[in-house]
Amino acid sequence: MASKYTKEQKEGLARFIDTIAASSFIGGVVGLTGHSPLSIWEVMTLFATCPILLLLSWRLRKPS
């Protein structure tokens, strides 16, 4: 099945997902160091979403 998105649209979405992944990683580090009132569950969630988002970004960039 052909994709309905252009290469530029996929790259833009992949860059956006990269930004969200980086933000979740930084948020997890800040929460882990105690500079933020995040619970351990919130920190673990941020760290767990980072590789998932990076895999999604990689899949968007993968040639069809």
Secondary structure, DSSP 8 states (H G I E B T S, - for coil): ---SS-HHHHHHHHHHHHHHHHHHHHHHHHHHHTSS---HHHHHHHHHHHHHHHHHHHHHHS--
